[in-house]
Amino acid sequence: MAAGQSNLVTFVLIVRIPAEGIEDFRAYEDAVLPLLPEFNGRLERRLRNPDGTIEMHIISFASDADFENYRNDPRRITQVRLLEKSSAKLELLSMANVP
């Protein structure tokens, strides 16, 4: 993505993970986050609480189409079983920069 690109599609992902699901959730992340650059995506920031049960990600894509292509990538879809096994609850929010 070009630096300073103003038409980015930005999301905030809030994830609540049961303690027993942390390992599976992290395995899911390890598998899918490296795919982001292939779809003009970038993990801008990842925050985690001390016990690992809540994470917040700020993720940007160059376009809605890039985001949809990422979501529909077969390699990502294959890993969804880990996400389901983790029993994590996700909230995805579409956000915009405020001048």
Contacts in CASP RR format, 6 or more apart in sequence:
PFRMAT RR
TARGET T0000
AUTHOR 0000-0000-0000
METHOD contacts of the structure
MODEL  1
MAAGQSNLVTFVLIVRIPAEGIEDFRAYEDAVLPLLPEFNGRLERRLRNP
DGTIEMHIISFASDADFENYRNDPRRITQVRLLEKSSAKLELLSMANVP
1 8 0 8 1.000
1 40 0 8 1.000
1 41 0 8 1.000
1 42 0 8 1.000
1 60 0 8 1.000
1 62 0 8 1.000
5 62 0 8 1.000
6 97 0 8 1.000
7 62 0 8 1.000
7 63 0 8 1.000
8 60 0 8 1.000
8 61 0 8 1.000
8 62 0 8 1.000
8 97 0 8 1.000
9 60 0 8 1.000
9 61 0 8 1.000
9 62 0 8 1.000
9 63 0 8 1.000
9 64 0 8 1.000
9 66 0 8 1.000
9 67 0 8 1.000
9 94 0 8 1.000
10 44 0 8 1.000
10 58 0 8 1.000
10 59 0 8 1.000
10 60 0 8 1.000
10 61 0 8 1.000
10 94 0 8 1.000
10 95 0 8 1.000
10 96 0 8 1.000
10 97 0 8 1.000
11 57 0 8 1.000
11 58 0 8 1.000
11 59 0 8 1.000
11 60 0 8 1.000
11 61 0 8 1.000
11 67 0 8 1.000
11 92 0 8 1.000
11 93 0 8 1.000
11 94 0 8 1.000
11 95 0 8 1.000
12 56 0 8 1.000
12 57 0 8 1.000
12 58 0 8 1.000
12 92 0 8 1.000
12 93 0 8 1.000
12 95 0 8 1.000
13 55 0 8 1.000
13 56 0 8 1.000
13 57 0 8 1.000
13 58 0 8 1.000
13 59 0 8 1.000
13 90 0 8 1.000
13 91 0 8 1.000
13 92 0 8 1.000
13 93 0 8 1.000
14 54 0 8 1.000
14 55 0 8 1.000
14 56 0 8 1.000
14 90 0 8 1.000
14 91 0 8 1.000
14 93 0 8 1.000
15 25 0 8 1.000
15 54 0 8 1.000
15 55 0 8 1.000
15 56 0 8 1.000
15 57 0 8 1.000
15 88 0 8 1.000
15 89 0 8 1.000
15 90 0 8 1.000
15 91 0 8 1.000
16 53 0 8 1.000
16 54 0 8 1.000
16 88 0 8 1.000
16 89 0 8 1.000
17 25 0 8 1.000
17 52 0 8 1.000
17 53 0 8 1.000
17 54 0 8 1.000
17 55 0 8 1.000
17 86 0 8 1.000
17 87 0 8 1.000
17 88 0 8 1.000
17 89 0 8 1.000
18 53 0 8 1.000
18 86 0 8 1.000
18 87 0 8 1.000
18 88 0 8 1.000
19 51 0 8 1.000
19 53 0 8 1.000
20 87 0 8 1.000
21 85 0 8 1.000
21 86 0 8 1.000
21 87 0 8 1.000
21 88 0 8 1.000
22 52 0 8 1.000
22 53 0 8 1.000
22 86 0 8 1.000
23 86 0 8 1.000
24 82 0 8 1.000
24 83 0 8 1.000
24 85 0 8 1.000
24 86 0 8 1.000
25 55 0 8 1.000
25 82 0 8 1.000
25 83 0 8 1.000
25 86 0 8 1.000
25 88 0 8 1.000
27 82 0 8 1.000
28 79 0 8 1.000
28 80 0 8 1.000
28 82 0 8 1.000
28 83 0 8 1.000
28 86 0 8 1.000
31 75 0 8 1.000
31 76 0 8 1.000
31 79 0 8 1.000
31 82 0 8 1.000
32 75 0 8 1.000
32 76 0 8 1.000
32 79 0 8 1.000
33 43 0 8 1.000
35 70 0 8 1.000
35 73 0 8 1.000
35 75 0 8 1.000
35 76 0 8 1.000
36 42 0 8 1.000
36 43 0 8 1.000
36 59 0 8 1.000
36 70 0 8 1.000
38 70 0 8 1.000
38 73 0 8 1.000
39 61 0 8 1.000
39 66 0 8 1.000
39 67 0 8 1.000
39 69 0 8 1.000
39 70 0 8 1.000
39 73 0 8 1.000
40 61 0 8 1.000
40 62 0 8 1.000
40 63 0 8 1.000
40 66 0 8 1.000
41 59 0 8 1.000
41 60 0 8 1.000
41 61 0 8 1.000
41 62 0 8 1.000
41 66 0 8 1.000
41 67 0 8 1.000
41 70 0 8 1.000
42 59 0 8 1.000
42 60 0 8 1.000
42 61 0 8 1.000
43 57 0 8 1.000
43 58 0 8 1.000
43 59 0 8 1.000
44 58 0 8 1.000
44 59 0 8 1.000
44 60 0 8 1.000
45 56 0 8 1.000
45 57 0 8 1.000
45 58 0 8 1.000
46 55 0 8 1.000
46 56 0 8 1.000
46 57 0 8 1.000
46 58 0 8 1.000
47 55 0 8 1.000
47 56 0 8 1.000
47 57 0 8 1.000
48 54 0 8 1.000
48 55 0 8 1.000
48 56 0 8 1.000
49 55 0 8 1.000
58 95 0 8 1.000
61 67 0 8 1.000
61 70 0 8 1.000
70 76 0 8 1.000
END
